[in-house]
Amino acid sequence: MDTVLADRKIKKPLFLNVAAGKAIEPGKGNSLVALRSWHAFQKALKIFHAHPSAAFVTLPVSKELIMKAGVDFNGHTGELATAFGTRVFMCMYHKKFSVIPLTEHIPLALVPRKLYEVNITELASALRQFRAIFKPAGKTAWCGVNPHCGENGRIGNEEEFVVRSIDTLARQGVVVEGPVSADAVFTKHVISQYSLVLANYHDQGLIPFKALAGMAGVNTTLGLPRLRVSPDHGTAFSQTAAKQVDITGVLASLRFAFDHALTWQQASQPH
């Protein structure tokens, strides 16, 4: 189910039932239900696109089951990028610190190649949007790719790309520190200096983020002209089956939408 928090012309959120008339067994994946959730997302996306002052709250879905149902689907973020014709960046947000993974749902072996494909001008735009919306007090750090930032090339030279990219960002007026060793930046003594960390791959950033932010973190999409947000966790079928459902992430996402939708829209207006 997806919830659309649209503009003031809509008096209440619109809920789309993805399995009307069908019994759902809690905790058990179902390709038909997954397909219906995808169709619901497509309908909600059209509504979101049509209302300039809307915010969009999406809930976790099973990409695996949606693909088993015959849909080429790699996540909400990619679909949103296509719908708005823009380059987007996943941002795991928490009021204390946030993480942007520069590559997302790809095999670890492909990370170095894909990392070199990051468009630094588009990244600079996303970082400006982040600061315009959230007004963070701390700095931005960029993790090293290899352990200990490659130890001057002894165990990898991908940090050369990070250094060049940081220099390019600086020329565009965006200040980022790094490369900073990933095994140090998330420690409590270091992370307090930073409001945002750029991670080179999914797990480099999301493992520490989820460990430190818990269910209070949310997943939002930088690069969009209006706000989209979701909980920072997946479907958790096993917890659902055990009747251990925790809606903290859903509530955090709804609060995030209400708190930031207008600011997001204003910050994303062309100047």
C-alpha positions in Angstrom: 0.0 0.0 0.0 1.2 3.5 -0.8 0.0 6.7 0.8 -0.2 9.9 -1.1 -0.1 13.1 1.0 -1.3 15.4 -1.7 -2.1 19.1 -1.8 -4.8 20.9 0.1 -7.5 20.1 -2.5 -7.4 16.5 -1.2 -9.0 16.6 2.3 -7.4 13.3 3.5 -4.8 10.8 2.4 -5.7 8.4 -0.4 -5.2 4.7 0.5 -5.0 2.2 -2.3 -5.9 -1.4 -1.3 -3.5 -3.7 -3.1 -5.4 -6.9 -2.3 -9.1 -6.2 -2.1 -11.2 -9.3 -1.6 -8.2 -11.6 -1.1 -7.1 -13.2 2.2 -3.5 -12.3 2.9 -1.4 -14.7 5.0 0.8 -12.4 7.2 4.5 -13.1 6.8 4.2 -15.1 3.6 5.4 -13.6 0.3 2.9 -13.7 -2.6 3.7 -12.7 -6.2 0.1 -11.7 -6.9 0.0 -9.4 -3.9 3.5 -8.0 -4.8 2.2 -7.3 -8.4 -0.8 -5.5 -7.0 1.5 -3.4 -4.8 3.5 -2.4 -7.9 0.2 -1.4 -9.7 -0.8 0.6 -6.7 2.6 2.3 -6.8 2.1 3.2 -10.4 -1.3 4.7 -9.7 0.0 6.6 -6.8 3.0 7.8 -8.8 0.6 9.4 -11.4 -1.2 11.2 -8.6 2.0 12.4 -7.1 3.3 13.6 -10.5 0.0 15.5 -11.1 0.1 17.5 -7.8 3.0 20.0 -7.6 2.6 20.4 -3.8 2.3 16.7 -3.0 4.5 14.5 -0.8 4.7 10.7 -1.4 5.1 8.1 1.4 6.0 4.6 0.1 6.1 1.5 2.1 8.4 -1.5 1.8 7.8 -3.9 -1.1 9.5 -7.1 -2.2 11.5 -6.4 -5.3 12.1 -10.1 -5.7 8.4 -11.0 -5.7 7.5 -8.2 -8.1 10.2 -9.4 -10.5 8.9 -13.0 -10.1 5.5 -11.6 -11.2 7.1 -10.5 -14.5 7.9 -6.9 -13.9 11.4 -5.4 -14.4 11.7 -3.5 -11.1 14.7 -2.4 -9.2 13.0 -0.2 -6.6 10.9 2.9 -6.1 13.9 5.2 -6.4 14.6 4.2 -10.0 11.0 4.4 -11.0 10.7 7.9 -9.5 13.9 9.0 -11.4 12.4 7.8 -14.7 9.0 9.4 -14.0 10.5 12.9 -13.3 13.3 12.6 -15.9 16.0 13.4 -13.4 19.1 11.9 -11.7 18.3 11.1 -8.1 20.3 10.0 -5.0 19.1 7.8 -2.2 19.4 9.6 1.1 19.1 7.8 4.4 18.0 10.7 6.7 18.2 11.1 10.5 18.2 14.3 12.4 21.7 13.6 13.8 23.4 12.3 10.6 22.5 11.1 7.1 24.0 8.9 4.5 24.0 9.0 0.7 25.1 5.8 -1.0 26.7 6.7 -4.3 25.9 3.3 -5.8 22.9 1.3 -4.7 21.5 -2.2 -5.4 24.4 -3.7 -7.4 26.8 -6.5 -6.8 29.9 -5.5 -4.8 32.2 -6.5 -7.6 30.6 -3.8 -9.8 31.1 -0.9 -7.3 34.4 0.4 -8.5 33.3 0.7 -12.1 29.9 2.2 -11.2 31.5 4.7 -8.8 33.4 6.2 -11.7 30.1 6.9 -13.4 28.8 9.2 -10.7 28.1 12.6 -12.2 29.7 15.1 -9.9 27.7 18.0 -11.1 24.5 16.2 -10.3 25.9 15.2 -6.9 26.7 18.8 -6.2 23.1 19.7 -7.0 21.8 17.0 -4.6 24.1 18.2 -1.8 22.9 21.8 -2.2 19.3 20.5 -2.1 20.1 18.6 1.1 21.5 21.7 2.8 18.7 24.0 1.6 16.1 21.7 3.0 17.6 20.5 6.3 20.0 23.3 7.2 22.5 20.9 8.8 24.9 22.2 11.4 27.6 19.6 10.6 30.0 19.0 7.7 29.9 16.5 4.9 32.3 13.6 4.6 33.1 11.2 1.8 34.2 7.7 2.8 37.3 6.0 1.4 36.5 3.1 -0.9 39.1 0.7 0.5 40.1 -0.1 4.1 42.2 2.7 5.6 41.5 4.7 2.4 43.7 2.4 0.4 46.9 3.1 2.5 48.3 5.4 -0.2 47.6 2.9 -3.0 48.9 -0.2 -1.2 45.5 -1.9 -1.1 43.7 0.1 -3.8 43.7 3.4 -5.8 40.0 4.2 -6.0 40.6 7.0 -3.5 42.1 9.0 -6.3 38.6 9.3 -7.8 37.3 10.5 -4.4 40.0 13.1 -4.1 39.4 14.4 -7.7 35.7 14.5 -7.1 36.1 16.4 -3.9 38.2 18.9 -5.7 35.5 19.2 -8.4 32.8 19.8 -5.8 34.9 22.5 -4.2 35.2 24.3 -7.6 31.4 24.2 -7.7 31.1 25.7 -4.3 30.3 22.5 -2.4 32.6 21.7 0.5 33.2 18.0 1.3 35.9 16.5 3.5 37.7 13.2 2.7 38.4 10.6 1.9 37.7 9.6 5.5 38.2 6.0 6.5 34.8 4.3 6.7 35.7 2.3 9.8 36.3 5.6 11.6 33.8 8.1 10.3 30.8 6.4 12.0 32.4 6.2 15.4 30.7 8.4 18.0 33.8 10.7 18.3 33.9 11.4 14.6 30.3 11.2 13.4 29.4 14.1 15.7 31.3 16.4 13.3 29.2 15.4 10.3 25.6 15.8 9.3 26.1 13.9 6.0 28.3 11.0 4.9 28.8 10.0 1.3 29.2 6.2 1.1 30.6 4.5 -2.0 28.3 1.5 -1.8 25.1 0.4 -0.2 26.3 -1.6 2.8 29.2 0.7 3.5 26.7 3.4 4.5 23.5 1.6 5.4 24.9 -0.9 7.9 26.2 1.8 10.3 23.2 4.1 9.5 20.7 1.4 10.5 22.7 0.3 13.5 22.9 3.9 14.8 19.6 5.4 13.7 17.5 2.4 14.3 13.9 2.6 13.2 13.9 6.4 13.5 15.7 6.8 10.2 14.0 7.3 6.8 14.8 6.8 3.2 14.2 9.9 1.0 15.1 10.8 -2.6 17.3 13.8 -3.4 17.0 15.2 -6.9 13.2 15.1 -7.0 11.3 18.4 -7.1 9.0 17.3 -4.3 9.3 15.0 -1.3 9.3 11.2 -1.4 10.1 9.2 1.8 9.8 5.6 3.0 10.9 3.7 6.2 14.5 2.6 6.2 13.7 -1.1 6.3 12.3 -3.8 4.1 9.2 -6.0 4.2 10.3 -8.1 7.3 8.1 -11.1 6.5 9.5 -13.1 9.4 8.6 -10.4 11.9 5.2 -10.1 10.4 4.6 -13.8 10.7 5.7 -13.7 14.3 3.3 -10.8 14.9 6.2 -8.6 15.9 5.3 -5.7 13.6 6.8 -2.4 14.5 5.3 0.7 12.8 8.0 3.1 14.1 9.5 3.5 10.6 6.1 4.2 9.0 5.2 6.9 11.6 8.7 8.4 11.2 8.1 8.6 7.4 4.7 10.3 7.8 6.1 12.8 10.3 9.0 13.5 7.9 6.5 14.2 5.1 4.4 16.6 7.1 7.5 18.3 8.5 9.5 18.8 5.3 7.1 18.7 2.3 6.7 22.5 2.0 10.4 23.2 2.6 11.3 20.6 0.1 9.1 22.2 -2.6 10.4 25.7 -1.8 14.1 24.6 -1.9 13.6 22.8 -5.2 12.1 25.8 -7.0 14.3 27.2 -9.8 16.0 30.4 -8.7 
